[in-house]
């Protein structure tokens, strides 16, 4: 069973003449707690001062919108800055993993990665142009490493017939490659 909220002391300052739940003196709360929140963000979490200032503003914006529901201002703000700093660090680490800046990282493409991607795209385009029978045969022979004997046994051909098919498929692939890479005549 929950305890009623009436027994808890409300620490949020209230202006005289306003209803009991209305927050007062946001400026005073900001002036008294903002330095503490900046200190927590910078020293405890290692957030740069410029980013810490933004986090403090975000925490206070949240406090201002929910002030009527806050019972202990300092605990609310300290918890808010801790959560905001943790979220900021998670987001920064994820961003740095993708966009490395000046230092090389795993996401930075090297020449070998670029060449591999180009080669795979080229092979995909070649396979699309040479037909399904040649594509399957070349894939089985070169990618899967099957022997001509194994391919022939499965297709009910002689191994020499598979070699002839491979020869014709290679010629077809070469013709497709030349047509893809030759520059148009002007």
C-alpha positions as CSV (number, residue, x, y, z in Angstrom):
1,X,0.0,0.0,0.0
2,X,1.4,3.4,-0.9
3,X,1.8,6.2,1.6
4,X,-0.2,9.3,1.0
5,X,1.7,12.3,-0.5
6,X,0.3,14.6,2.2
7,X,2.8,13.3,4.8
8,X,5.9,14.2,2.7
9,X,7.3,17.7,3.2
10,X,7.2,19.8,0.1
11,X,10.6,21.6,-0.4
12,X,9.6,23.5,-3.5
13,X,9.3,27.2,-2.5
14,X,5.9,28.7,-2.7
15,X,5.1,32.4,-3.2
16,X,2.7,33.9,-0.8
17,X,-0.7,34.4,-2.3
18,X,-0.4,31.5,-4.7
19,X,-1.9,28.1,-4.4
20,X,0.1,25.6,-2.4
21,X,1.3,23.4,-5.3
22,X,2.5,26.3,-7.6
23,X,6.3,26.6,-7.8
24,X,7.9,29.9,-6.9
25,X,11.2,31.6,-7.4
26,X,12.5,29.6,-10.3
27,X,15.3,32.1,-10.6
28,X,16.3,31.5,-7.0
29,X,16.3,27.7,-7.6
30,X,18.4,28.2,-10.7
31,X,20.9,30.5,-9.0
32,X,21.3,28.2,-6.0
33,X,21.4,24.8,-7.8
34,X,22.9,25.5,-11.3
35,X,26.5,25.7,-10.0
36,X,26.1,22.4,-8.2
37,X,24.6,20.7,-11.2
38,X,27.4,22.0,-13.5
39,X,30.0,20.8,-11.0
40,X,28.4,17.3,-10.9
41,X,28.3,17.1,-14.7
42,X,31.9,18.2,-15.2
43,X,33.7,16.6,-12.3
44,X,31.7,13.4,-11.8
45,X,30.9,12.5,-15.4
46,X,33.7,14.4,-17.3
47,X,31.3,16.4,-19.5
48,X,32.9,19.4,-21.2
49,X,31.8,22.7,-19.6
50,X,29.9,23.9,-22.7
51,X,27.9,20.6,-22.8
52,X,27.4,20.7,-19.1
53,X,25.7,24.1,-19.4
54,X,23.3,22.7,-22.0
55,X,22.5,19.8,-19.8
56,X,21.8,22.0,-16.8
57,X,19.4,24.1,-18.9
58,X,17.7,20.9,-20.0
59,X,17.3,19.7,-16.5
60,X,15.9,23.0,-15.3
61,X,13.5,23.1,-18.3
62,X,12.2,19.7,-17.2
63,X,11.9,21.0,-13.6
64,X,10.0,24.1,-14.7
65,X,7.5,22.0,-16.5
66,X,7.0,19.5,-13.7
67,X,7.6,21.8,-10.7
68,X,4.1,21.1,-9.3
69,X,5.0,17.4,-8.9
70,X,8.4,17.9,-7.3
71,X,8.7,17.3,-3.6
72,X,12.4,17.7,-3.1
73,X,14.0,20.1,-5.5
74,X,17.6,19.3,-4.9
75,X,17.2,15.6,-5.2
76,X,15.1,16.0,-8.3
77,X,17.7,18.2,-9.9
78,X,20.7,16.1,-8.9
79,X,19.0,13.0,-10.2
80,X,18.1,14.8,-13.4
81,X,21.6,16.0,-14.1
82,X,23.0,12.5,-13.4
83,X,20.6,10.9,-15.8
84,X,21.1,13.6,-18.4
85,X,24.9,13.3,-18.1
86,X,24.7,9.5,-18.5
87,X,22.5,9.8,-21.6
88,X,24.9,12.4,-23.0
89,X,27.8,10.1,-22.6
90,X,26.0,7.2,-24.2
91,X,25.0,9.3,-27.1
92,X,28.5,10.8,-27.5
93,X,30.2,7.4,-27.4
94,X,27.8,6.1,-30.1
95,X,28.4,9.2,-32.2
96,X,32.2,9.0,-31.9
97,X,32.1,5.4,-32.9
98,X,30.4,6.4,-36.2
99,X,32.0,9.7,-36.9
100,X,35.6,9.5,-35.7
101,X,36.8,13.0,-36.6
102,X,40.5,13.3,-37.2
103,X,41.5,10.0,-35.5
104,X,41.2,6.7,-37.4
105,X,38.6,4.3,-36.1
106,X,36.8,1.2,-37.1
107,X,34.2,3.1,-39.1
108,X,36.9,4.8,-41.2
109,X,37.0,3.2,-44.6
110,X,40.4,2.0,-45.8
111,X,41.5,1.4,-49.3
112,X,41.1,-2.3,-48.9
113,X,37.6,-1.9,-47.7
114,X,36.7,0.4,-50.5
115,X,38.2,-2.0,-53.1
116,X,36.3,-5.0,-51.5
117,X,33.0,-3.1,-51.7
118,X,33.7,-2.1,-55.3
119,X,34.6,-5.6,-56.2
120,X,31.4,-7.1,-54.6
121,X,29.2,-4.5,-56.4
122,X,30.9,-5.3,-59.7
123,X,30.5,-9.1,-59.2
124,X,26.9,-8.5,-58.3
125,X,26.2,-6.5,-61.5
126,X,28.1,-9.1,-63.5
127,X,26.1,-12.0,-62.1
128,X,22.9,-10.1,-62.9
129,X,23.9,-9.8,-66.6
130,X,25.1,-13.4,-67.3
131,X,22.0,-15.4,-66.6
132,X,20.9,-17.7,-63.8
133,X,22.5,-20.9,-65.2
134,X,25.9,-19.3,-65.6
135,X,25.6,-17.5,-62.3
136,X,24.8,-20.7,-60.4
137,X,27.6,-22.6,-62.2
138,X,30.3,-19.9,-61.5
139,X,29.1,-19.5,-57.9
140,X,29.3,-23.2,-57.2
141,X,32.7,-23.6,-58.9
142,X,34.5,-20.4,-57.7
143,X,32.7,-19.4,-54.5
144,X,31.6,-22.8,-53.0
145,X,34.7,-24.5,-54.4
146,X,32.9,-27.5,-55.8
147,X,34.8,-29.7,-58.3
148,X,33.7,-30.2,-61.8
149,X,33.1,-33.9,-61.0
150,X,30.7,-33.0,-58.1
151,X,28.8,-30.5,-60.2
152,X,28.6,-32.9,-63.1
153,X,27.3,-35.7,-60.9
154,X,24.6,-33.5,-59.5
155,X,23.5,-32.1,-62.9
156,X,23.8,-35.6,-64.7
157,X,26.6,-34.3,-67.0
158,X,30.1,-35.4,-67.7
159,X,32.9,-33.4,-66.1
160,X,34.1,-32.3,-69.6
161,X,30.7,-30.8,-70.3
162,X,30.9,-28.8,-67.0
163,X,34.3,-27.5,-68.2
164,X,32.8,-26.4,-71.5
165,X,29.9,-24.7,-69.7
166,X,32.4,-22.9,-67.3
167,X,34.4,-21.8,-70.3
168,X,31.2,-20.3,-72.0
169,X,30.1,-18.7,-68.8
170,X,33.5,-17.1,-68.2
171,X,33.4,-15.7,-71.8
172,X,29.9,-14.3,-71.1
173,X,31.1,-12.8,-67.8
174,X,34.1,-11.2,-69.6
175,X,31.8,-9.7,-72.3
176,X,29.5,-8.3,-69.6
177,X,32.5,-6.8,-67.7
178,X,33.9,-5.2,-70.9
179,X,30.5,-3.7,-71.7
180,X,30.2,-2.3,-68.2
181,X,33.6,-0.8,-68.0
182,X,34.2,0.5,-71.5
183,X,33.8,4.2,-71.8
184,X,31.2,5.5,-74.2
185,X,32.6,6.8,-77.5
186,X,32.0,10.5,-78.0
